[in-house]
């Protein structure tokens, strides 16, 4: 039986103050975190939920959010950076999730630009970052993470998107404590936020050298209007745009404008 989340247990994994909220059933943790930011809550703050009715991913896609099957987390963090300096933040947060999974013993972790976390080429987590309170010198980011802990059999294999989860991937008779995983996830997300301003380069090197599943791979690029191009991934820019060689010529793409799939499989 999967245990419910407990904020006191989650807090034990943290080494700094962070206001914590837990909801049984809400629209989405990002929405609740954003609301609390607008209400003037002291940052950082983190919202967890047992179930989301309107969980979402990038470009309006639905994020399946059944009760108790995953860890739904949104962290609100104020960066002393303009919004255009946060383009690589989804990649950095992918590193945070990957670290947690590796610490659990799941070594075949990969990151797919810009916000997918994979395990053996199956999606195990997704990241959605939204912004608020934008000024010339600061930005508040709402960092949403959905991490599959134990999916029901009905959700384990969506036809166009292979999924997996922590419990089935580990294959242990005694699965890890869900509260400890939630605490570790929040701890790593905070650590990456703390490091992002002064150590973004190191985070991006970790992303590319340890986790990037698309680097030097042939990919299909799906544009908003339905056009499809094929090329080879050649890295990404400081602003988070991906660089793809199309017929040998480098082109830059923003995560808001395209979907990316490795040409050899259907992950999206």
C-alpha positions in Angstrom: 0.0 0.0 0.0 1.3 3.5 -1.0 1.6 5.7 2.0 0.1 9.2 1.9 2.4 12.2 2.0 3.3 13.8 5.3 4.8 17.3 5.4 6.7 16.7 8.7 8.5 13.8 7.2 9.2 15.7 4.0 10.6 18.6 6.0 13.2 16.3 7.5 15.0 16.1 4.1 15.4 19.9 3.9 18.3 22.0 5.2 16.7 25.4 4.8 13.3 27.1 5.5 10.6 26.5 3.0 6.9 26.9 3.5 5.2 23.6 2.7 1.6 22.9 1.6 -0.2 19.6 1.0 -3.5 19.2 -0.8 -5.5 16.1 -1.2 -7.2 17.0 -4.5 -6.7 20.3 -6.4 -6.6 21.6 -10.0 -2.8 21.7 -10.1 0.1 22.4 -7.7 1.4 25.1 -10.1 -1.9 26.9 -9.9 -1.9 26.7 -6.1 1.7 27.9 -5.8 1.0 30.7 -8.2 -2.0 31.8 -6.2 0.1 31.8 -3.0 2.7 33.9 -4.7 0.1 36.4 -5.7 -1.2 36.5 -2.1 2.2 37.5 -0.9 3.5 34.3 0.7 7.1 34.3 1.8 9.4 32.4 -0.7 10.5 29.8 -1.2 7.3 27.7 -0.9 6.4 24.3 -2.1 3.0 22.7 -2.8 2.4 19.0 -2.9 -0.8 17.2 -3.9 -2.1 13.6 -3.7 -4.2 14.2 -6.8 -4.5 16.8 -9.6 -7.6 17.3 -11.7 -6.0 19.6 -14.2 -2.4 18.5 -14.2 -0.7 19.7 -17.4 2.6 19.5 -19.2 4.3 21.6 -21.8 2.3 23.2 -24.6 -1.0 22.4 -22.9 -0.6 18.6 -22.8 -2.4 16.7 -20.1 -0.3 15.3 -17.2 -2.2 12.3 -15.8 -2.4 12.8 -12.1 -4.2 9.9 -10.3 -4.5 9.9 -6.6 -1.5 8.6 -4.7 0.3 7.3 -7.7 2.9 10.0 -8.2 4.6 12.9 -6.5 3.2 16.2 -7.7 5.4 19.1 -6.6 5.5 22.8 -7.4 8.3 25.0 -6.0 8.0 28.8 -6.1 11.4 30.5 -6.1 12.5 34.1 -6.6 15.6 34.4 -8.9 17.5 37.7 -9.0 17.6 37.3 -12.7 15.6 38.7 -15.6 13.2 36.2 -17.2 15.3 35.8 -20.3 18.1 34.4 -18.2 16.0 31.4 -17.1 15.8 29.6 -20.5 17.9 26.7 -19.2 16.0 26.3 -16.0 13.9 23.4 -17.2 17.2 21.6 -18.2 18.7 22.3 -14.8 15.6 21.0 -13.0 15.9 17.9 -15.1 19.3 17.4 -13.5 17.7 17.7 -10.0 15.2 14.9 -10.8 17.9 12.7 -12.4 20.1 13.0 -9.3 17.2 11.8 -7.1 16.6 8.8 -9.4 20.2 7.8 -9.5 20.5 8.0 -5.7 17.6 5.5 -5.6 19.7 3.1 -7.7 18.1 3.8 -11.1 21.1 4.3 -13.3 19.6 4.4 -16.8 18.3 8.0 -16.4 18.1 10.2 -19.4 17.0 13.8 -20.1 15.2 14.8 -23.3 15.1 18.5 -24.2 13.5 20.5 -22.8 11.6 18.9 -19.9 11.3 15.1 -20.1 13.0 12.7 -17.7 13.3 9.2 -19.0 14.3 5.8 -17.6 15.2 3.2 -20.2 13.6 5.4 -22.8 10.3 5.5 -20.9 9.0 8.7 -19.4 9.2 8.8 -15.6 8.9 12.5 -14.9 8.0 15.8 -16.5 8.7 19.5 -15.7 6.6 22.6 -16.3 8.0 26.0 -15.4 5.9 29.1 -15.3 6.8 32.7 -14.3 5.3 35.5 -12.3 6.3 38.8 -10.7 8.7 39.6 -13.6 10.8 42.7 -13.3 13.9 43.9 -15.0 16.1 42.3 -12.3 14.1 39.4 -10.9 11.7 36.7 -11.7 9.6 34.3 -9.6 9.5 30.8 -11.2 6.9 28.2 -10.4 8.7 24.9 -11.0 6.3 22.0 -11.4 7.5 18.4 -11.3 5.4 15.3 -11.8 7.3 12.2 -10.8 5.8 8.8 -11.3 6.0 6.8 -8.1 3.7 3.8 -8.7 1.3 3.9 -11.7 -1.8 1.9 -11.9 -1.8 -0.8 -14.6 -4.2 1.3 -16.7 -1.7 4.1 -17.0 1.5 2.1 -17.3 1.4 2.0 -21.1 -0.2 4.9 -23.0 0.0 3.8 -26.7 1.9 6.8 -28.0 4.0 7.4 -24.8 5.7 4.6 -22.9 5.7 5.4 -19.2 7.4 3.9 -16.2 7.6 4.5 -12.4 10.0 4.2 -9.5 8.5 1.2 -7.8 8.2 -1.1 -10.8 11.6 0.0 -12.1 13.3 -0.9 -8.9 11.5 -4.2 -8.6 12.0 -4.4 -4.9 9.8 -6.2 -2.4 10.1 -3.3 -0.1 9.7 0.0 -2.2 11.3 3.2 -1.0 9.4 5.5 1.3 7.3 7.9 -0.8 7.9 10.7 1.7 11.6 10.3 1.6 11.5 10.4 -2.2 9.3 13.5 -2.1 11.7 15.1 0.4 14.8 14.2 -1.7 13.1 15.7 -4.8 12.3 19.0 -3.1 15.8 19.1 -1.6 17.5 18.7 -5.0 15.2 21.2 -6.6 16.1 23.8 -4.0 19.8 22.9 -4.4 19.6 23.5 -8.1 17.8 26.8 -7.6 20.4 27.9 -5.2 23.2 27.0 -7.6 21.5 28.2 -10.9 22.6 31.9 -10.8 26.3 31.2 -10.2 26.8 27.7 -11.5 24.5 27.4 -14.4 27.4 26.3 -16.7 28.3 23.4 -14.4 24.6 22.3 -14.3 24.5 22.4 -18.1 27.7 20.4 -18.4 26.2 17.8 -16.1 23.1 17.7 -18.2 25.1 17.1 -21.5 27.8 14.8 -20.2 25.6 12.5 -18.0 22.0 12.6 -19.2 21.3 14.1 -22.6 19.7 11.4 -24.7 19.4 13.5 -27.9 22.9 14.9 -28.3 24.2 13.8 -31.8 21.1 11.9 -32.4 18.8 12.1 -35.4 15.5 13.7 -34.4 12.2 14.7 -36.0 11.2 18.3 -35.4 7.5 19.0 -35.3 6.6 22.6 -35.9 3.4 24.3 -34.8 1.9 24.4 -38.3 2.3 20.7 -38.8 5.6 20.8 -40.8 8.1 18.1 -39.9 11.9 18.4 -40.4 14.7 16.0 -39.6 18.1 16.8 -38.3 20.9 16.1 -35.8 21.0 17.7 -32.4 24.1 19.8 -31.9 23.6 21.2 -28.4 21.7 24.1 -27.0 22.2 27.8 -26.4 22.6 29.7 -23.1 18.9 30.8 -23.5 17.8 27.2 -23.6 17.1 27.0 -27.4 18.1 23.7 -29.0 20.6 23.7 -31.9 19.8 21.2 -34.7 21.7 20.7 -37.9 19.1 20.6 -40.7 20.7 19.5 -43.9 24.0 20.4 -42.3 23.0 23.9 -41.4 22.5 24.9 -37.7 19.0 26.1 -36.8 17.8 27.2 -33.3 14.4 26.3 -32.0 12.5 27.4 -28.9 10.7 24.9 -26.7 7.4 26.9 -27.2 7.5 26.3 -30.9 8.4 22.7 -31.5 8.0 19.1 -30.2 11.0 16.8 -30.6 11.2 13.1 -31.1 14.1 10.8 -31.6 13.8 9.4 -35.1 14.1 5.9 -33.8 11.2 5.9 -31.3 8.0 7.6 -30.3 9.0 9.4 -27.1 7.7 13.0 -27.0 
